[in-house]
């Protein structure tokens, strides 16, 4: 049965940098796409995506994008060193992969205590680099009903958004997505693999003009 992904319909705005041998700063110069102004925080219940990107309050142009994201990537690596969070550079975007053992208990959308310092360090960098938006993606393993897992992943993404908002990250910079069990990064046949799949991924995306 085909699994359904419930998500805010803004994924088309996640723009990757151009594939080339150029530096990240040089790649930024070739990007001319514009991220449009969209509605702010929604009003749905906790089991629905409640955050969508709002109107941009500033943007980066041309070659400034790559350099800005270079500096932000370095800041994330410094703040999150030793936390278990993996930092990936994908064109002009930054992806933070946060493993399940430091995020949520099985079957729960309540943030575990060990996750607080990680989110606080993420917020510290986001608040320093305000010309970016954040896509928060919740993922689960394949245990249980697929529809339940999708709803759980949305609730987890919203929990992260709520916490970041409480640390000063502007609501109009946040988008939440519930991916459910649809994008595993390991086998669901083992306990270790299932733990890897129970994760949150944060995609940091530059505002462009």
VMD Tcl script that draws the C-alpha trace (Angstrom):
set ca {
  {0.00 0.00 0.00}
  {1.47 3.32 -0.98}
  {2.38 5.44 2.01}
  {1.10 9.00 2.10}
  {3.33 11.85 3.23}
  {1.47 14.65 4.98}
  {3.43 17.86 4.56}
  {3.09 21.58 4.16}
  {3.01 22.18 0.42}
  {6.17 24.21 0.27}
  {8.73 21.56 -0.61}
  {9.20 23.09 -4.03}
  {10.89 26.02 -2.33}
  {13.75 23.90 -1.04}
  {16.35 24.94 -3.56}
  {19.68 23.15 -3.84}
  {22.87 24.83 -4.99}
  {24.14 24.26 -8.53}
  {26.16 21.08 -9.03}
  {29.67 22.07 -10.08}
  {33.26 22.03 -8.94}
  {33.00 25.61 -7.76}
  {33.25 26.58 -4.11}
  {30.10 27.00 -2.04}
  {30.54 30.77 -2.23}
  {30.84 30.64 -6.03}
  {27.77 28.40 -6.30}
  {25.72 31.06 -4.58}
  {26.40 33.51 -7.37}
  {24.55 31.34 -9.88}
  {21.31 31.07 -7.94}
  {18.58 33.53 -8.84}
  {15.45 31.81 -7.58}
  {13.17 33.78 -5.31}
  {11.50 32.34 -2.21}
  {8.01 33.86 -2.15}
  {6.21 35.38 0.80}
  {3.77 32.89 2.28}
  {1.32 32.66 5.13}
  {2.50 32.50 8.74}
  {1.73 29.99 11.49}
  {-1.36 27.88 10.96}
  {-3.97 27.06 13.55}
  {-4.31 23.28 13.26}
  {-4.27 20.76 16.09}
  {-1.10 19.09 17.33}
  {-1.54 16.16 14.92}
  {-1.35 18.43 11.88}
  {1.43 20.49 10.37}
  {1.00 23.84 12.08}
  {4.00 25.74 10.85}
  {4.53 27.13 7.37}
  {7.11 29.59 6.18}
  {5.98 33.20 6.48}
  {6.92 36.40 4.70}
  {10.66 36.84 4.29}
  {12.12 39.75 6.21}
  {15.42 39.91 4.39}
  {17.31 37.99 1.75}
  {20.72 37.22 0.33}
  {21.78 37.91 -3.22}
  {24.18 36.21 -5.60}
  {27.64 35.42 -4.30}
  {26.76 36.42 -0.75}
  {24.71 33.24 -0.30}
  {27.56 30.74 -0.40}
  {29.73 32.72 2.00}
  {26.84 33.24 4.42}
  {26.05 29.52 4.44}
  {29.75 28.62 4.76}
  {29.91 30.65 7.96}
  {26.65 29.21 9.27}
  {27.79 25.64 8.56}
  {30.98 26.28 10.52}
  {28.94 27.67 13.42}
  {26.69 24.57 13.46}
  {29.70 22.25 13.45}
  {31.23 24.15 16.34}
  {28.06 24.31 18.46}
  {26.99 20.72 17.80}
  {30.38 19.01 18.08}
  {30.11 15.84 20.17}
  {26.30 15.96 20.29}
  {25.68 13.10 17.85}
  {24.12 15.45 15.30}
  {25.44 15.01 11.76}
  {25.95 18.21 9.74}
  {25.73 17.90 5.95}
  {26.22 20.54 3.27}
  {23.91 20.11 0.27}
  {24.57 22.85 -2.25}
  {23.61 26.08 -0.49}
  {21.47 24.23 2.08}
  {22.58 22.72 5.38}
  {21.03 19.52 6.73}
  {21.21 18.53 10.39}
  {20.38 14.87 11.05}
  {19.47 14.28 14.70}
  {19.42 10.60 15.77}
  {16.50 9.00 17.56}
  {18.44 8.21 20.74}
  {18.58 11.91 21.67}
  {15.21 13.12 20.39}
  {12.06 11.21 21.41}
  {11.09 8.05 23.24}
  {9.44 5.31 21.18}
  {5.87 6.23 20.29}
  {6.13 9.68 21.87}
  {6.25 13.26 20.55}
  {7.50 14.67 23.88}
  {11.06 15.99 23.62}
  {13.46 14.07 25.88}
  {15.64 16.03 28.30}
  {18.87 15.26 26.43}
  {17.42 16.94 23.33}
  {17.05 20.35 24.98}
  {20.75 21.39 24.81}
  {20.93 20.30 21.17}
  {17.93 22.42 20.20}
  {19.24 25.35 22.21}
  {22.53 25.22 20.29}
  {20.64 24.96 16.99}
  {18.58 28.01 17.98}
  {21.73 29.91 18.95}
  {23.07 29.56 15.42}
  {19.71 30.22 13.75}
  {19.27 33.42 15.74}
  {22.74 34.53 14.70}
  {22.05 33.83 11.02}
  {18.56 35.19 10.48}
  {18.57 35.18 6.67}
  {17.63 31.51 6.55}
  {14.50 29.40 6.93}
  {14.16 26.01 8.57}
  {12.33 22.91 7.33}
  {11.76 20.49 10.24}
  {11.16 16.90 9.13}
  {9.95 14.15 11.46}
  {10.73 10.50 10.60}
  {9.75 7.17 12.18}
  {10.59 3.49 11.83}
  {8.13 1.08 10.22}
  {6.77 -0.49 13.41}
  {2.98 -0.10 13.65}
  {0.43 1.47 11.35}
  {1.79 3.70 8.56}
  {-0.88 6.38 9.08}
  {-0.16 6.49 12.81}
  {3.56 6.86 12.09}
  {2.89 9.75 9.73}
  {0.85 11.56 12.36}
  {3.51 10.86 14.99}
  {6.21 12.28 12.74}
  {4.17 15.47 12.27}
  {3.68 15.80 16.02}
  {7.42 15.41 16.56}
  {8.23 18.05 13.96}
  {5.74 20.43 15.59}
  {7.28 19.75 19.03}
  {10.68 20.79 17.69}
  {9.18 23.91 16.08}
  {7.45 24.83 19.34}
  {10.69 24.53 21.28}
  {12.70 26.56 18.76}
  {10.03 29.25 18.76}
  {10.36 29.39 22.54}
  {14.09 30.03 22.21}
  {13.53 33.06 20.00}
  {13.45 31.62 16.48}
  {10.79 33.56 14.54}
  {7.70 31.52 13.65}
  {7.71 32.73 10.04}
  {11.07 31.00 9.53}
  {9.69 27.55 10.37}
  {8.04 24.83 8.30}
  {7.11 21.36 9.63}
  {6.85 18.15 7.60}
  {5.73 14.66 8.63}
  {7.56 12.02 6.60}
  {6.43 9.01 8.64}
  {8.22 5.77 7.73}
  {8.61 6.69 4.04}
  {12.31 7.67 4.04}
  {14.35 5.11 6.01}
  {18.12 5.52 6.13}
  {18.70 2.03 7.55}
  {17.00 -1.36 7.64}
  {13.89 -1.62 9.77}
  {14.69 -5.29 10.35}
  {17.04 -4.56 13.25}
  {16.68 -2.54 16.46}
  {19.72 -0.47 15.54}
  {18.32 0.30 12.12}
  {14.93 1.27 13.52}
  {16.60 3.66 15.96}
  {18.44 5.30 13.07}
  {15.18 5.77 11.22}
  {13.50 7.42 14.24}
  {15.07 10.81 13.66}
  {14.49 14.49 13.03}
  {16.13 16.28 10.13}
  {16.50 20.05 9.98}
  {17.11 21.69 6.61}
  {18.48 25.24 6.77}
  {17.69 27.12 3.58}
  {18.91 30.61 2.60}
  {16.51 33.41 1.77}
  {17.36 34.44 -1.77}
  {16.64 37.50 -3.83}
}
mol new
graphics top color blue
foreach p $ca { graphics top sphere $p radius 0.5 }
foreach p [lrange $ca 0 end-1] q [lrange $ca 1 end] { graphics top cylinder $p $q radius 0.2 }
display resetview
